[in-house]
């Protein structure tokens, strides 16, 4: 972890660049790009510096040239130390308030007053080469950056009523920054990016993707030609950091976006296919949305101005990118990778998991996978109503590589369709070239046992954790279709109590079809209990069972049983260290030849 000392005593030399808003989504990416290019960077933050440094470290960014300093752009002088920054040549203002529902005062403090404060501070630098100011793509980028905008915003109350505080303040700030740069002779370049996307971006378009994934998007806002352009945040950061290196970019403004972004209906359809959910087929005109109550539509009025068919002149940005040797990554890859990151972090409500994760096709099912698809030491299948994340506390303690996945129709995976769960398990393990330990919890013990019986040479050992077919059955109510509406209506805490699972592990049941899939799975599993017990008696693969002392077997078996003292039905959640120690001892899985 780098020192968070002020540049008053820089160990790696005086900073040559400063990034305001370094703790934000765009700002931190600019810091990362500058450091990768060998620059000495002062990164300004208002809050916890460790958030920035931890994120940079997680991205394998070299941190030797980094200094983190406190700053507040809403204050004259920015609250920066009086010395130590005289060597700064390039100033990047990525600081802004990007949120809907702001008051006028809140929006103007950062997006207008704050932007001007940064310019005034930069104007006093003895070796200033450039100020790169991040504006917005919905404000004018016509004309020189150091001249007046074609559509000058005067910050009137009418602007704020019509556009909302966020967009009106960005528009006013754009015009104010141009005017101040002209007055003070500041070398300015304005970046007008569209919606920057990448892991960690949870606002704006992300809320639409969230509604899609949760089944709360019955119709698309706007018409067929609505264009909500995106840009990869890594490309945007690279573009911005190259601007000061080219003298001709001074006094210019650039629309930075991906022209290949599909129109909104096609964009949503693409993500729906990727995530295995249904895309809406209807749309609601923007004019109608403006007239309908927000309580009915669920649409924030401030977002409606972004639902436009407008296009933008990106030729100058494309010409500069070519000169700088930059190219945008494939649009579909950027969108689907971002969607995976959104789902992995539960749209910002959970921490972003480490390691590889995302959607892949398994036996015709859009399946959420995490880990090593080809050479895992462990393959772990979750029970109900959990998902693959229920294994995370255990996986974090294993030394061998792992593969986990959400079962079809459960967690984040798409519905099973016409396939069988046994076929899905076989498809999941088909690319595996090792002989892993196959571990299955509760309900998943059935398909895991059948796979082991059919493919005895594919795994080294089968571990059944709290196997449901050897324990008391699920309550009769949960095995009737009457339970489906009940599961949908119960509040989270009561739902967790009814299912006897830890609180916070039932969120996915609110998604369309999930409650029904749970009841169907419980009904099907109950009818195969005797079949599974007979299969266990004749299987050739080494089998072990792990249970908690508070959730014992109710059927005697002739296989080794390990009991974890104090655990119940979910030892992977309550006693992960004990379970991991047991599983780690069972790894006998390398090349299957």
N, C-alpha and C positions, 0 to 999 in steps of 0.2 A: 504494500500500500504506500503511495507516495506521501511525502510530507504535505500537509495543508498549510504550511507557513506562508506568510505574505511575501510578495516579491521584495520587501524591504531587505531581505537577506537571501537572495536567490542562490542556490547552490550550483545550478546548472547554467548560470549566465542570465543576463537581463532578458525578460520576455521581448520578443519582436512582434508578437501578435496578442490581441486581447479579444476574448469572446464574451459578450454580454448575453445573459440568459443561457449560460453554459449548462445549467441543470435541466433545461427543457429538451424536448424531443429533437428539434433541429439543432439546437446549440451544442448538445453533447456530441452529435455526429460530426459537426464542424470541428470541435476540439479534437476528436479522434483522428479525423483526416489530416489536420495540421500536424499533430504529433507523429503520425505515420510518415509524413513528408519531412520529418526532421526539424520542425519549427519549435521554437521556445514559446510556450503559450501561457498567458495569464487567463485563467478561467474564472469568471465571476459567478458567484452564487449568493442567494439570499438566505437559504436554509442550510440543511445538512450537507456538508461537503463530502461526507462518506458515500452518499448516494451516487455522486458523480464518479468518484475515484473507484468505487466498487464496480460500477457499470463498465468503466474503461478497462479495468483489469479483466473483467469477464469477457471482453472483446479482444483480449491479447494485444492491447494497445501499449506501445512503449511509453513509459511514464517519466522517463528521466528529465524531459524538458517541460514538465508541467508544474505550474504554481497555481494554487487555488486561493482566491481572495474574496472577501465579502464586498458586496456592492448593492446599492439600491438606486436604480435609475430614476425613481420618482423624486429624488433629492438633488438639489443643485450641488454639483461637485461629485455626485454619485456615491459619496461615502468612501471613496478610495483613499489609500495611503498617499501622502503628498509626494513621496519619492519612490523610486524603484521601477517606475513604468515609463521613464523618459525615452527608453529605447524602442518603444512600441512604434511600428510603422503601419501596421494594418489593423483596423478596428472592424469587428463583425458585430453588428447589433441584431441578435436573434431573440432579444427579450421582448415579450408581448404577453398580453392576456388573451388567450384563445379560449373563449367560453361563451356560451349563450346564457342570457338571463342576467348579465352584468348590469349594474347601474351605470349611468352616464359618467359619474365621477370615477368609478373604478376603471372603466374602459379608457377614459381619456388620460388618467394618471400614468398608465404604462404606454399606451399606444400613441399618444400625442406628446404630452409633457415629457415623458421619459425618453422618447426618441429624440426630442430636441435637446434634452440634457446631455445625451450621449454625443451628439454633434458638437455642442459647445465645449465639452471636455476634450474631444478629439482635436478640435481646432487649435488647442494650445500645445499639442505635441510638436516638438521641434523637427522630427523627421517623419511626419505623417505622409504616408504614401497613398492610402485609400481608406475610405469608410464604405463598407458593404452593409447596406440596410435591407432587412427582410421586410417587404411589404406584403400585399395580398394580390392574388390574381384577379379578383373581382374589382380592384381599383385600377385606374388608368395607368398603363405603362407606355402610352404614346408620348413622343417628345423626349428631349434630353432629361436625364435625371436631375441635373442642376438647374432646370428651368421649370416653369409652371406646368402643371398637368393640364391636359386638354379639358378635363371635366373637373374643375377646381371645386373642392369641398370646403365649405366655409364653417362647418361645424354648427349649423343652425339646429334649433330644436326640431324643425321639420325633418332634417336628415335623420336624426336619431329616432324619431317616431316612425319614419318610413322604413328604415333599414335595420333598426335595432342597434343597440349600443356597440356591439363588437364590430360589425361591418362599417358602421358610420365612423367609428373612431379610427379604424384602419384607413378609411378613405381620407378623413381629415388629416391623419398623420402623414400620409403619403404626400399630400399637397404641402403641408407645413415643413416637412423635411426637405423637399425640393427648394422651397423658398429660402430656408435658413442656409442651406448649402450655397445657394447663389449669393446671398448677402455676405457670407463670411469667406467665400472662395475656397470651400472645402471640396477636395476631390472625392466625389460620391458615385457609387454604383448602386442601383436599386435592383434587388432580386424580387421578382413577383412569382413565387412558386404557387402551384395549385396544391391540392391536398397531398401532403407528403405522407407516405405510408411506409411501414416497416414494423418490426417487433417493438412494442411499447407504445404504439399510437392507438388510443382508445376513444377519440372524440370525432365529431363530424360524421363522415361516411361510415365509421365503425359502428355507430348506433344503428344504422340501417342494416348492416350485416348481422348485428346482434339480434335485431327483430326477425330477420330471415331465419337465423339458426334456431331461435326459440319458438318459431311458428307464430310470431306476432305480426306478420307482414301479409295481410290478405290481399292487398293491392299496392301497386307501386305509385309513389307520388310523381306527378308530372306526366308528360306525354312521351311518345315514342322517341323523340329526338333529344331528350334531355341529356346533356353532356356534363358529367361531373369528373373532370380530368384528375388524374393522380400523377405522382412522380415518386420514384424510389428515393428514400431519404439518403441513401449512400451516394447515389448519383448527384443529388442536389448539393450535398456537402462538398463533393469533389468539384462541382461546377463553381460553387461560391469561393472555395479556397484558391482556385486558379485565377479568379478575376483580377486581383491586384498585380499579378505577374505580367499582365498585358496592358500597356499604357493606353491603348485605344479604347479600353472598356471604361475609362474614367468618363463620367458624365453621361453614361448610358443606363438604360433600364431594360431588363430582360424578363419576358414571360418564360418560366421554366416549368414545363409540364410535358407529359407523354401524349403526343398527338394520337397515338395508337390506342389510347384508352377507349374501350367500347362504350357506346351510348349506354345510359343507365340500365335499361331493360336487359341488354345483352350482358352487361357487367354482372348484374344480379343473377342472371341465368347461369353464367359461367361459375360463379361461386356456389350456387345451389347444387350444380352437378358435382362440383369438387367435394362438397361437404355431405352429399347424400341427402339433401332435403328438397322439398318441393318449392319451386319458384312461383310467385304469383303470376297469374295470367291477365289480371285486370289492372287498370291504372286510373288514377283520379287526377283530373286537371288541377294545376296549381291555383287557378282562379277559384275553383270550388273549395280547395283546401283553405284558402284565405278566409272564406265566408263561414266555414264550419267551425264550431267550437273546438278548442284544443282538447278538451276533455273527451270529445268523441273521436277525433282523428289521432291523438297522441303525437302530433307533429308540432315541434317548436316553430312558431311563426318566423323566428329569425333565420331559420334554415331555408325558407322558401325561396329567397332571392338566389340561392345557389342552384336551384332547379331551373336551369336555363339551357337553351340550345345554342348559346353564344359560343363562338370559336375565337381563337386568339392567334396573333401573328407570332409564331415561334421561330420564324426564319433567322432572325439575328442570334437567338440562343443556339439554334442548330449549327449555324456557321461558326460561332465561337467554340462550341463543343468539339467540332471537327478539328479546328485549329489547335485546341488544347489536348487533343487525343482522347476525348471522352466519348463513350457511347452508352446509351441507356440499355439496361438489361431487358430481356424479353418481358413484355407486359403481363402475359398470363402467369409467368413464373413469379413475378413481383406480387401480383394479386393473390395467388393461391398460397404463397409462402406467408404473406401477411395474414390471410384468413386462418392458416394453421396457428400462427402466433396468437391471434385473437382467441381462438378456441382453447389453446393450451393454457392461456392465462385467464380463462373464464371471463373474457372481455374486461380485464382489468381488476377483477375481484379477487384474483389469486396471484401468487408469485409465478413468474415465468419459469417453467421447468428447465433444467439443464439437460443437455444431450439431444439426440435426434428424436423428433416426434412430428407427427403430421398424418394426413390422410393417404392411404394407399388402397388399391383394389385387392381384396382377398376373396376369392371364390365368388366374384360378382357383387360383393358388398363393399361400399365405401367405409373403410375401417380405420379407426384411429389407432395408430401404432406408436410405440415409443421404444427406442433402443436399437439393438443389432438384429436385423432381419436375417442375416446369413450365418453368423458364427456366435450365437449366444451360448453362455454356459448354463443359463437358466431361462426357461420359458414359464411365465406365470399367468394363470387365468383367474380372473376375479369372479366372485360370487355375486349374489343379488342383495340389494339393488345398487351395488357399488359399480365402480369403473376401474380402469387400469391404474388410476392415481392412488387407489387404496393400497397398492403395493409399494408406493414410493418410500415410506419409512423403512421398509425392509430392504428394498433395492439399494438405498443409499448406504447400507451396511454390508453389502455383498462385494466381494472383490472381483468375481467373474462377471463378464458382460451379461446383459439381460435383454429379454424381449417381453414386452407386455402389450396388450391390446384390449380395446373395449369390445365386448361381445356384440354380435349383430342385434340391432334393436334396443341396445342398452348404452348408457353413457353417451359418448359423442359419435358412435358409429351409426351408419344408416340402417334401415330395416333389412331383415334377412331376405325378403322377397320370396322366391320359390325354392331357394336352397335350404339345406338342412344345417343344423349346428355342427354335426359331425363332419360334413363336407367343408364347412368353414374352418374347423380346427385343422383338418388335413391340408387345406389351402394355406393356412397360416404357417404351417411347419414345412411346407414343400420346399422353399428355398434354403432351409437350414442345412448346413453341411457338417455340423457338429452332432454329437449325441448328448443333448442337454438333459439336465434334470427338469422334468415337467412337473410343475407344482400347480395345483388347482384348489381353489377355495370353495367350499359349500356346494352350491348348485353346479359349478363348473367341474366338479369331480366326476359327474356322469359322462360328459363328452370326452374328458381327459382319459378316463378309464377305457372307454370304447376305442379311442385312438391308440392307446398303449397296447390293447389286445390285438388290434388290426395291424400295427406297425411296431412289433417288439424290438426290431433292430434300430429304430430311429431315435430312441431315447435311452439314457443310461439308467434312469430310475424314475419312478412315479411317486410323488409326495402329495397325499390328500390332506388338506388342512380343513378341519371341521367338516367332514363329508356329510352332506345333508341326508343322504340315503341310509346312513347308519345312525342317525340321531332322530330326535322327536320331529315329526313333520310340522310344516308351517301351519298356522291356525286355519281351520276350515274356511273362515270368511275370506281369507286372502286367496283361496283357491276357487272362488266363485266369481262370476262376471259382475256380480253386484258390487265387488270391491273396487272396480274401475272408477266409477264416479266418486266414491269415497276417497280414494287416493288422490284424486285431482283436487278435491275441495279442502282437505285437511291442511291446516297451517304447518309450516316446516317442523316445529318442535313436536307437535302432536303426531305428525306423520312419522318422524324418526322413532317416537315411542311405540307407535303401532307396529312398525316393521322391526323393532328391536335393533336399530342401527344407531351409530353415533350421530349426533346432531350435525348438520352440515353435509351429510352424505346422501341427501335425497333430492338435490336441486334438479337433476336431470329428469325426474319424474314429471315435472311441469311441462316438458316438451311434448308435442303431439305424438300420440301413439305409445309413449313410454310406459304409462301405467298399464295399458292393455297388454303390452309385451311382457311386463313383469308378471301379471296374473296368468297369462298363457304359459310362461315358462314354469311357474310354480305348479300349475295344473299338470303339465306334461311330465315334469320331474316326479311328481307324486305317483303317477301311474307306472313308473319304471323302477321304483325302489327295489322290488324283489328281483327284477332282472339284473340290476347292478350288483346286488349282493351275491348272486350266483356267479356272475362274471368275475368278481373279485376272488372267488375261491379257486378259479382255474387259470388265472392269468399267469404268463411266464415271466413278465417283466418284474424286477424287484420293486416292491411297493412298501411304503411306510405311511403311517398316519400320524398327524399331529393334532392334538385337541387341547383346549383349555380345561383347567380343573373345574371351572364353573360351567362347562358345557361338554360333559362326557358323552361317549358313545352309549347308545342304548341297545346295541347288538354286539354280541361277542364275535370277534374275528380272529383268524389265525395269521395275522401279520403284525410286525412290530408297531407298537403305539407309543408315542412320546407325549407326555402330558406337561404342559407349561403351567406352572403353579400361578394361580391368580388370574389367569386369562379366561375369557369367555369365548363367544363365537367368532371374534375378530382378532386373533392374536397378532396378525400382521399390522394392525393399527395400535393395539394396546401394549403389545410386547414384541416390537419388531426386532430388538437386539437378540432376544432369545431365539426367535424363529430364524433370523439370519444366521446365527451361529450353527443351528441345526442344518440348514440348507447348505451352508458353505462346506460343511463336512461331507456332503453327498455329491459334490461335483466330481464326475468321472467321465468328462465329456469333451473329448477333443475330436479330431477328424473321424468321420464315419467311413472314410475310404471312398 
